[in-house]
Amino acid sequence: MKILVLGGTQFVGRHIVEELVRAGHSVGTLNRGQSVDELPSQIERLRGDRDAGAGGLDSLRGRTWDVCVDVSGYTARQVRASAEKLRSCVGHYVYLSAVSVYGDPASGPVHETQARLPPASEDVIEINAETYGRLKVTCENIVQEVYSNRCTLLRPQVVAGPHDPLDRFSYWVRRATQDGPMLAPGDGSDYLQVIDAGDVARFTRLACENGFGGSFNLAGPRLTWKEFMSVLGAQDLVWVAAETIQKAGLTEFELPLFRPNGGRRSSLMHVSSERAVGQGLTLTDPRVTIQNVRNWLLSGPSLEVALSREREADLISKSVTTA
């Protein structure tokens, strides 16, 4: 198949492009050319700026593809321009959305039938914690409006794997290999759920090849934090109560991925991917994901560490619960 990937050089997009190439498809990418590009040499590289609207997509004129995979559409301006420009140029449109479209449901498991957030206005261009999910809803609506049953909406959980520029999953993988008492959040009974980037890439390929219609949650195995720490092989743990963490003012970004049961967006750590599994989604063992990230960290990627050792030590000193 001829497949156009909008974006494609970073993290999830990179995994998708590499998976499509391995499967023998002819792949082209469209981006501004400003990110490091370590993709296979046979990729066709097109340049464009989606923030410039239709005028930034001139390199697509007169071209056709079987499928477009949209990895880099975050605002209505970006997605409206590409969706309409490609309406008669592609047979199917696969849009990478996120489980954030569901907002903060009261409980899980969260299925595709869960109500979504109200959409953001199409003139909203600022992307932050408050607008991200609503913008994704707006983008989904545009894709469905333009393509009807010729589109797939993919809603990944937090994605883990090599090349993630954010120190989320990698923070825990790296920290588990270091010496000294290690902060473990809560009491071990809260839940963590991520999905391997390779699993997202493989299901995206299936969506391209089979033209799946509708929306699909993509979520991996659900573990308690106690199970996660065990799989990490973490030693010398100090369990720091959720109340202590909250009083310290740490967010889920400063203490990556920790969402206490019943707390903000904790239900998005209980997402069902049953529908996608029925269409071929396979899930990687968390031990394999951890090892892949560990191997990648050995290459020395430049990451802004989520939680400093000094802040961690301060929180540990305030804790009275130890493992």
Sequence and secondary structure as in RCSB ss.txt:
>XXXX:A:sequence
MKILVLGGTQFVGRHIVEELVRAGHSVGTLNRGQSVDELPSQIERLRGDRDAGAGGLDSLRGRTWDVCVDVSGYT
ARQVRASAEKLRSCVGHYVYLSAVSVYGDPASGPVHETQARLPPASEDVIEINAETYGRLKVTCENIVQEVYSNR
CTLLRPQVVAGPHDPLDRFSYWVRRATQDGPMLAPGDGSDYLQVIDAGDVARFTRLACENGFGGSFNLAGPRLTW
KEFMSVLGAQDLVWVAAETIQKAGLTEFELPLFRPNGGRRSSLMHVSSERAVGQGLTLTDPRVTIQNVRNWLLSG
PSLEVALSREREADLISKSVTTA
>XXXX:A:secstr
 EEEEES SSHHHHHHHHHHHHTT EEEEEE S S   S TTSEEEE  GGGGGGGGGGGTT  EEEEEESS  S
HHHHHHHHHHTTTTEEEEEEE  GGGG S SSS B TTS       TT    STTTHHHHHHHHHHHHHHHHTTS
EEEEEE SEESTT SSSSHHHHHHHTTSSS EEEETTS SEEE EEHHHHHHHHHHHHHHT  EEEEE   EEEH
HHHHHHHT  SEEEE HHHHHHTT  TTTTTT   TTSTTGGGGSB  HHHHHTT     HHHHHHHHHHHHTT 
     SS HHHHHHHHHT     
